[in-house]
Structure formats: structure tokens, C-alpha cells
Amino acid sequence: MKSLLVLCVLFAPLHADEGTATPDPEQEARISYEGSQLLKVTAPTEEKKEVLQKLQDMEGVDTWLPLATNSSTVDVLVRPETAGMVKEFLDNSGLTFNVVIDNLQAAIDTENPTMTLEEMEELEGRKGHRMTWQSYHRLADIHGYLDYLAQTYPQLVSLQTIGSSVEGRPLKVLKISSGSPGRPAIWIDGGIHAREWISPASVTYIINELTENQEAHGEHVKSVDWYILPVLNPDGYEYSHRVDRLWRKNRQVSGHCAGTDLNRNFGYKWGGAGSSKEPCKEIYAGSRPFSEPESAAVSNFIQSHAGSMKAYVSFHSYGQYILHPWGYVRGYPPDHADLSRVGHKIANAMYQAGGASYTVGGAAATLYPASGGSDDWAKGAAGIKYSYTIELRDRGFFGFILPVQYILPTAREALAAVKTLASEITNVR
């Protein structure tokens, strides 16, 4: 029996990176998604995949989650002015749809209730920082929290700026270590894609638990050196807060368009399937491998610690996947069995921690090809055995616009994932 194929379509405004490169973001008007709708479109047969591919390729359509190898859903962003054309296309193709979100802007407006300045100042005075994991915080709060930890726990925590972004923001890596030599290391990053706010929120929660609550998590977390970069794409992250909630790339200007997809810019099998040479595309790979200061800084830092790095984890959203190499091709490295075994351990731990189910598999074989990804580079070039991209919640009901009440359950799942890796590489239970 052939499975149903389901497509989610969003009617929404033109993405900023499809037009001209924009001026100072401090002076830009916030992009509104008023009137945008999330539709769930159902295709009854596998043959309709070709029809759905045509829809994704239509002008003015921006794919959130491309058609996966083993998935039945795709999310696509469409401008309101093309809604009539898209609905006509769906009707003519024999596809039906249901409205999932009636007004995307309303979802954005209620996603992240903010504290007043007085509340933030009161919190900072009481705790020494502003992080709560009950809201999505701006970069200044995140960096302030890292500074606070380095000052408060100098025997455990150190902070290093490994480089700067296109617009000059620091790339701050927190090291958590007992200081004893010869320990295995784990790298964790978040926020490589700007609009995936649950990623930095979850990574900062991991930091919080590994520092201020370390005794609760067992000896294996103490037996590892942790290197953690919570916001790999700080320019894009700030832009997604100030101007365009759905911004993905960094803020490099390339001709008349802005932004490079940093997760297509790493120098292993760069420029292949699932990436683009066109600067206006969401998956633009950059002018060359490591053309961007953010990806180059990560590469340089990890290579300087190559002997000790035993695991690499990059947190993304959404879809609830635990993905391992390869992403550039539907194939597997020689130690695929180990990656799969540990991946399933991670999935079980995440389910026990938060109740969400995660799918495990090779990135291209499970989702879709994506060349120049950081996880492929970590495995293929840096030689890190356990390399994973973890796509956090959810599976498309909210997508990138995940309300704040999901931060803690999602972050607990992320913590369980890295604790499982620590246990695996140290053989400490």
C-alpha cells in the first residue's frame, strides 16, 4: 500500500534575501507575515511527489523543510500575493489542503512574550544574569550569561573569542573542564541558522546544567572537556529578532543579495548536491569553502584541538531527527554501525527526558542531500568519530515558530543527547 504524501505550505511575504541587499538593520522596518497561512496539503499517491517538487520550484516559494527521503511532509513559504496561484495549482493537481495556522504573524507575535526592562533588571540583580529558559533571549543576554559563568566559576569555566562575524560580533566559546590533562572533548554549537531559536536556547540550557548544576549529572559529564558555541551565526540571529523572524543565513553581502548558508560553507564536499551557487538562494554555499568568517573560525578552532575532539554536535530545528554523515551523498562512512548504534542511544535518552520521538539515520539517506555541512566536515576532514546534527522540536505544527513553553522540554532532550555522548566516549556510566 502506498503511503500518503503530505505537504505544508505557508502563504507569506517575500524573504528579505530574495530582493536587494538591505541597509543597516537597526534602521530597517520589521518584516510582517500578516495574513500568511500554514496549509497542510495532502497527496494520495507517491506519484504526486513530482507535483510537489514543481510547487517547491515555483517562483516566490521558499522551502522550510524540503521533501525528505523517508518523510511525507514538506513546509513551503509562499507570498500572500501568490496564494491564488498556488491554490489554483493545488486544485488543478488534485491535491487537498487544510489550514493549520490561520495567521502566521499572530503566531510570531505570541511565540516569545518579553519581559519588561524592570523585570529584566530585577532578574539580573537577583541572579547575576538574565537567562531564564522561559523566553528566547537576545545575543546580549546570552553573551552576558557566558561572561557571568566565566567570572563566577573560574576553576571550571573559561571563555574564549575564537573569531568575529561578518558584522564584527564575537564568536564566544565556553570551555567547561576540570583542568586535568588528556581528557576527551566534545564540541557543541547552536544557532548556525538564525531563525532556529530553539537551538541557542537549548544549548545555553546545556551550559547551565553542566556548570551550575553539574553534580546532578554524573561522573561522565565531569570526565569530558566541553567546548560550546551557543550562537554560531550571531549576525543572523540578531537580524531574525530585529527585522525578519524567518531569516536563515549570515549577513554577508554577495552582489545584490545578503547572506550565506553557513551550513553549506564548510570545506568538505563543498558545492555539491543540496547547495547553491546563487547568492539569493537560502542554501547559497558562499563563494568558496570557508569564505565566511564564522565557519572559518569554527574550523580553525576545532582543528587546533583535533587530537582531543571525540564528538561533534550541531543543534538545529526542526523535524526531530538525529542525523549522522553523510549529508553530501546518500551513503555512509565505514563506521556507520557505530554512528547508528550511538544515535539510537541518543534517541532513547531524548525520549526518556522529554517524551519526543527522534528519527535516526544518515543525513542524506534520511532527509535530503546537503553538501558543505558542518557535520560532514567534522567527520570527513577533522576526523571526529561521532558527528551529529540534531534537529530539535517540533515536527511541523509550529515549525520554526516554537512557543516558549516548549523550551524546557526540548532543552532537556538536548541535554540528554550530549550526556549520552559523554558516557559513550568516556565509558563512564
C-alpha positions as CSV (number, residue, x, y, z in Angstrom):
1,M,0.0,0.0,0.0
2,K,1.4,3.3,-1.0
3,S,1.8,5.9,1.8
4,L,0.2,9.3,1.7
5,L,2.3,12.3,0.9
6,V,1.6,15.5,2.9
7,L,2.8,19.0,2.1
8,C,2.7,22.0,4.3
9,V,2.5,25.3,2.5
10,L,2.9,28.8,4.0
11,F,1.5,31.8,2.3
12,A,3.8,34.6,3.4
13,P,5.8,37.7,2.3
14,L,8.9,37.8,0.2
15,H,12.0,36.8,2.1
16,A,14.4,39.7,2.5
17,D,17.3,37.8,0.8
18,E,15.3,37.4,-2.4
19,G,15.5,41.2,-3.0
20,T,18.3,43.7,-2.8
21,A,20.8,43.7,0.0
22,T,19.4,45.7,2.8
23,P,20.7,48.7,4.8
24,D,21.7,48.9,8.4
25,P,19.3,46.5,10.2
26,E,18.9,49.0,13.1
27,Q,17.1,51.2,10.6
28,E,15.1,48.5,8.8
29,A,11.4,48.0,9.2
30,R,10.4,44.7,10.7
31,I,9.0,42.3,8.1
32,S,5.4,41.4,8.7
33,Y,3.8,38.0,8.0
34,E,0.3,39.3,8.5
35,G,-2.2,37.2,6.6
36,S,0.2,34.4,5.9
37,Q,-1.3,30.9,6.3
38,L,0.0,27.5,7.0
39,L,-1.7,24.9,4.9
40,K,-1.4,21.1,5.1
41,V,-1.8,19.7,1.6
42,T,-2.3,16.0,1.1
43,A,-1.3,14.0,-2.0
44,P,-2.8,10.5,-2.2
45,T,0.0,8.7,-4.1
46,E,3.7,8.5,-4.4
47,E,3.4,9.8,-8.0
48,K,2.4,13.2,-6.6
49,K,5.9,13.7,-5.4
50,E,6.7,15.2,-8.8
51,V,3.8,17.6,-8.5
52,L,5.0,18.7,-5.0
53,Q,8.5,19.2,-6.4
54,K,7.1,21.5,-9.1
55,L,5.4,23.5,-6.3
56,Q,8.6,23.9,-4.4
57,D,10.3,25.1,-7.6
58,M,7.7,27.8,-8.3
59,E,8.9,31.4,-8.2
60,G,8.3,33.1,-4.9
61,V,8.2,29.8,-3.0
62,D,10.6,29.3,-0.1
63,T,11.0,25.8,1.2
64,W,11.3,25.4,5.0
65,L,11.7,21.7,5.1
66,P,12.5,20.1,1.7
67,L,10.9,16.8,0.7
68,A,12.8,14.2,2.7
69,T,13.8,10.8,1.5
70,N,11.6,8.9,4.1
71,S,9.2,11.7,5.0
72,S,5.7,12.6,4.0
73,T,5.8,16.3,4.8
74,V,7.3,19.4,3.3
75,D,6.9,23.0,4.5
76,V,6.9,25.8,1.9
77,L,6.7,29.6,2.4
78,V,4.7,31.4,-0.2
79,R,3.9,35.1,-0.5
80,P,0.3,36.2,0.0
81,E,0.1,37.7,-3.4
82,T,0.8,34.2,-4.9
83,A,-1.8,32.5,-2.7
84,G,-4.4,32.4,-5.6
85,M,-1.9,31.0,-8.0
86,V,-0.8,28.3,-5.5
87,K,-4.4,27.3,-4.6
88,E,-5.2,27.0,-8.3
89,F,-2.2,24.9,-8.8
90,L,-3.2,22.6,-5.9
91,D,-6.8,22.3,-7.2
92,N,-5.7,21.6,-10.7
93,S,-3.3,18.9,-9.4
94,G,-6.0,17.1,-7.4
95,L,-4.5,18.0,-4.0
96,T,-6.5,19.0,-1.0
97,F,-5.4,21.2,1.9
98,N,-6.4,22.2,5.5
99,V,-5.4,25.5,7.2
100,V,-3.1,24.7,10.1
101,I,-2.2,28.2,11.1
102,D,-4.6,30.9,10.1
103,N,-2.3,33.9,10.6
104,L,1.5,33.3,10.8
105,Q,2.1,36.8,12.1
106,A,-0.2,36.1,15.1
107,A,1.9,33.0,15.9
108,I,5.1,35.1,15.7
109,D,3.6,37.7,18.0
110,T,2.7,35.2,20.7
111,E,5.7,33.0,20.3
112,N,8.0,34.9,22.7
113,P,6.4,37.1,25.3
114,T,9.1,39.5,26.5
115,M,9.9,40.8,30.0
116,T,9.8,44.5,30.8
117,L,13.1,46.3,31.3
118,E,12.3,46.5,35.0
119,E,11.7,42.7,35.2
120,M,15.0,42.0,33.4
121,E,16.9,44.4,35.7
122,E,15.4,42.8,38.7
123,L,16.3,39.3,37.5
124,E,19.8,40.3,36.7
125,G,20.2,41.9,40.1
126,R,19.0,38.7,41.8
127,K,20.8,36.1,39.7
128,G,23.7,38.0,38.1
129,H,22.3,37.3,34.6
130,R,19.1,37.5,32.6
131,M,18.8,33.9,31.3
132,T,15.5,32.2,32.2
133,W,14.7,29.4,29.6
134,Q,11.2,30.8,29.7
135,S,11.8,33.1,26.7
136,Y,14.1,33.4,23.7
137,H,16.9,35.8,24.6
138,R,18.8,38.3,22.5
139,L,22.5,37.9,21.9
140,A,23.5,40.4,24.6
141,D,21.7,38.2,27.2
142,I,23.4,35.1,26.0
143,H,26.9,36.6,25.9
144,G,26.3,38.2,29.3
145,Y,25.5,34.8,30.7
146,L,28.7,33.4,29.4
147,D,30.6,36.3,30.9
148,Y,28.8,35.7,34.2
149,L,29.8,32.0,34.3
150,A,33.4,32.7,33.5
151,Q,33.6,35.1,36.3
152,T,31.6,33.0,38.8
153,Y,33.2,29.6,38.2
154,P,36.8,30.4,37.2
155,Q,38.1,26.9,38.2
156,L,35.6,25.2,35.9
157,V,34.8,27.7,33.1
158,S,36.8,29.7,30.7
159,L,35.7,31.9,27.8
160,Q,37.4,32.4,24.5
161,T,36.5,34.5,21.5
162,I,37.5,32.4,18.5
163,G,36.7,35.0,15.8
164,S,34.2,37.6,14.7
165,S,31.2,37.5,12.5
166,V,30.8,39.5,9.3
167,E,29.4,42.5,11.2
168,G,32.0,42.2,13.9
169,R,30.2,40.3,16.7
170,P,32.3,38.0,18.8
171,L,32.1,34.2,18.5
172,K,32.3,33.2,22.1
173,V,33.2,29.6,23.0
174,L,32.7,28.4,26.6
175,K,35.0,25.7,27.8
176,I,33.9,23.6,30.8
177,S,36.7,21.5,32.2
178,S,38.1,20.2,35.5
179,G,41.5,21.1,34.0
180,S,43.1,17.7,34.2
181,P,45.1,16.8,31.0
182,G,44.4,14.2,28.4
183,R,40.6,14.3,28.6
184,P,38.3,13.7,25.6
185,A,36.5,16.7,24.3
186,I,33.0,17.3,22.9
187,W,32.1,20.3,20.6
188,I,28.6,21.7,20.7
189,D,27.2,24.5,18.6
190,G,23.9,26.1,18.1
191,G,22.3,28.9,16.0
192,I,24.1,28.3,12.7
193,H,20.7,29.0,11.1
194,A,19.3,32.3,12.5
195,R,15.6,31.5,12.7
196,E,16.1,28.3,14.7
197,W,15.7,30.0,18.0
198,I,15.2,26.8,20.0
199,S,18.8,25.8,19.2
200,P,20.6,28.6,21.2
201,A,18.0,28.3,23.9
202,S,18.7,24.5,24.3
203,V,22.5,25.0,24.1
204,T,22.5,27.6,26.8
205,Y,20.4,25.3,28.9
206,I,23.0,22.6,28.4
207,I,25.7,25.1,29.6
208,N,23.6,26.0,32.6
209,E,23.3,22.3,33.7
210,L,26.9,21.5,33.1
211,T,28.1,24.4,35.2
212,E,25.6,25.5,37.8
213,N,24.0,22.0,38.3
214,Q,26.9,19.7,37.3
215,E,26.7,17.5,40.4
216,A,23.3,16.3,39.3
217,H,24.5,14.7,36.1
218,G,27.1,12.0,37.0
219,E,30.8,11.5,36.6
220,H,30.8,11.1,32.9
221,V,30.0,14.8,32.3
222,K,32.9,15.7,34.6
223,S,35.3,13.5,32.6
224,V,34.9,15.5,29.4
225,D,36.2,18.9,28.2
226,W,33.2,20.7,26.7
227,Y,33.6,23.4,24.1
228,I,30.3,25.1,23.4
229,L,29.4,27.9,20.9
230,P,25.8,28.7,21.6
231,V,25.3,31.2,18.7
232,L,27.5,30.4,15.6
233,N,25.6,32.9,13.5
234,P,25.2,36.0,15.7
235,D,24.5,38.5,12.9
236,G,21.7,36.4,11.5
237,Y,20.3,35.7,15.0
238,E,20.1,39.3,15.8
239,Y,18.6,40.1,12.4
240,S,15.9,37.4,13.0
241,H,15.0,39.2,16.2
242,R,15.0,42.7,14.8
243,V,13.9,42.5,11.2
244,D,12.9,39.2,9.7
245,R,11.8,36.4,12.1
246,L,12.4,33.8,9.3
247,W,16.0,34.8,8.4
248,R,18.3,31.8,7.9
249,K,21.7,32.8,6.6
250,N,24.5,35.0,7.9
251,R,24.6,38.7,6.8
252,Q,27.4,38.6,4.2
253,V,26.5,40.7,1.2
254,S,27.0,39.0,-2.2
255,G,26.1,41.2,-5.1
256,H,22.5,42.4,-4.7
257,C,21.6,39.7,-2.1
258,A,22.5,39.1,1.5
259,G,23.6,36.0,3.3
260,T,25.5,32.7,3.0
261,D,24.1,29.5,4.4
262,L,26.9,28.7,6.9
263,N,25.9,25.0,6.9
264,R,26.8,24.8,3.3
265,N,30.1,26.7,3.6
266,F,32.3,24.0,5.3
267,G,35.1,22.7,3.3
268,Y,34.2,19.0,2.8
269,K,32.5,18.1,-0.5
270,W,31.6,21.8,-0.7
271,G,29.4,22.9,-3.6
272,G,27.6,19.7,-4.3
273,A,24.1,18.4,-4.1
274,G,21.7,20.4,-1.8
275,S,23.6,23.6,-2.1
276,S,23.5,26.6,-4.5
277,K,26.0,28.9,-6.2
278,E,23.3,31.6,-6.4
279,P,23.7,34.2,-3.7
280,C,19.9,34.9,-3.4
281,K,19.1,31.3,-2.6
282,E,18.6,30.1,1.0
283,I,21.2,27.4,0.5
284,Y,23.8,29.6,-1.0
285,A,27.2,27.9,-0.2
286,G,29.3,31.0,-0.4
287,S,32.0,32.0,-3.0
288,R,34.4,29.2,-1.8
289,P,34.8,26.8,1.1
290,F,35.1,28.7,4.4
291,S,34.5,32.0,2.7
292,E,32.7,33.2,5.8
293,P,34.4,34.3,9.0
294,E,32.0,32.3,11.2
295,S,32.6,28.9,9.6
296,A,36.4,29.6,9.2
297,A,36.7,30.4,12.9
298,V,35.0,27.1,13.9
299,S,37.2,25.1,11.5
300,N,40.4,26.7,12.8
301,F,39.4,26.2,16.4
302,I,38.4,22.6,16.0
303,Q,41.5,21.7,14.0
304,S,43.7,23.2,16.8
305,H,42.1,20.7,19.2
306,A,41.8,17.8,16.7
307,G,43.6,15.3,18.8
308,S,41.1,15.5,21.7
309,M,37.8,16.1,19.9
310,K,35.8,12.8,20.0
311,A,32.3,14.1,19.3
312,Y,30.7,17.0,17.4
313,V,27.1,18.0,17.8
314,S,25.3,20.8,16.0
315,F,21.8,21.6,17.1
316,H,19.2,22.8,14.6
317,S,15.4,22.8,14.2
318,Y,13.1,21.3,13.2
319,G,11.8,17.8,12.5
320,Q,13.1,15.7,15.4
321,Y,16.0,14.0,13.7
322,I,19.4,12.6,14.8
323,L,21.4,12.8,11.7
324,H,24.9,11.5,11.0
325,P,27.2,11.6,7.9
326,W,27.0,11.6,5.1
327,G,25.0,14.6,4.1
328,Y,26.6,15.2,0.7
329,V,25.6,11.8,-0.7
330,R,23.1,9.0,0.2
331,G,25.9,6.8,1.6
332,Y,27.6,6.1,4.8
333,P,31.1,6.2,6.3
334,P,32.8,2.9,7.2
335,D,31.9,3.1,10.9
336,H,28.2,3.6,10.1
337,A,27.2,0.9,12.6
338,D,28.8,2.8,15.5
339,L,27.2,6.1,14.5
340,S,23.8,4.4,14.2
341,R,24.1,2.5,17.5
342,V,25.0,5.6,19.4
343,G,22.4,7.6,17.5
344,H,19.7,5.2,18.7
345,K,21.0,5.5,22.3
346,I,20.7,9.3,22.0
347,A,17.2,9.0,20.6
348,N,16.2,6.8,23.5
349,A,17.7,9.1,26.1
350,M,15.9,12.1,24.5
351,Y,12.6,10.3,24.6
352,Q,13.1,9.4,28.2
353,A,14.0,13.0,29.0
354,G,11.2,14.9,27.2
355,G,8.8,12.5,25.6
356,A,9.5,13.4,21.9
357,S,10.5,10.7,19.4
358,Y,13.5,11.3,17.2
359,T,14.3,9.6,13.9
360,V,17.9,8.3,13.5
361,G,19.8,8.0,10.2
362,G,22.3,9.2,7.7
363,A,21.5,12.8,6.8
364,A,21.1,12.4,3.0
365,A,19.6,9.0,3.2
366,T,17.0,10.1,5.8
367,L,16.3,13.7,4.9
368,Y,17.9,15.1,1.7
369,P,21.4,15.7,0.3
370,A,23.2,18.8,1.7
371,S,26.8,19.4,0.7
372,G,29.2,21.5,2.7
373,G,27.6,20.8,6.1
374,S,29.5,21.1,9.3
375,D,28.8,17.6,10.4
376,D,30.3,16.1,7.2
377,W,33.3,18.3,7.6
378,A,33.8,17.3,11.3
379,K,33.7,13.6,10.3
380,G,35.4,13.7,6.9
381,A,38.0,16.4,7.4
382,A,38.5,16.9,11.1
383,G,38.4,13.1,11.8
384,I,35.9,13.3,14.7
385,K,34.3,9.9,15.1
386,Y,30.9,10.8,16.5
387,S,29.5,13.6,14.4
388,Y,25.8,14.5,14.6
389,T,23.3,17.1,13.5
390,I,20.3,17.1,15.8
391,E,17.1,18.6,14.5
392,L,15.1,19.6,17.6
393,R,11.3,20.0,18.0
394,D,8.8,20.0,16.5
395,R,7.6,18.1,13.5
396,G,5.9,21.0,11.8
397,F,2.9,22.1,13.8
398,F,4.8,25.2,14.9
399,G,8.0,24.7,12.8
400,F,10.5,27.5,13.4
401,I,7.9,29.5,15.5
402,L,8.1,27.2,18.5
403,P,6.4,28.8,21.5
404,V,8.4,29.4,24.7
405,Q,6.6,26.7,26.7
406,Y,8.5,24.1,24.6
407,I,11.9,25.5,25.5
408,L,12.5,23.4,28.7
409,P,11.2,20.1,27.5
410,T,13.2,20.4,24.2
411,A,16.3,21.6,26.1
412,R,16.1,18.6,28.5
413,E,16.1,16.4,25.4
414,A,19.2,18.2,24.1
415,L,21.0,17.8,27.4
416,A,20.2,14.0,27.4
417,A,21.7,13.8,24.0
418,V,25.1,15.2,24.9
419,K,25.2,13.3,28.2
420,T,24.7,10.1,26.3
421,L,27.7,11.1,24.0
422,A,29.8,11.8,27.1
423,S,29.0,8.4,28.5
424,E,29.9,6.8,25.3
425,I,33.3,8.4,24.7
426,T,34.4,8.1,28.3
427,N,33.0,4.6,29.1
428,V,31.7,6.1,32.4
429,R,28.1,5.3,33.3
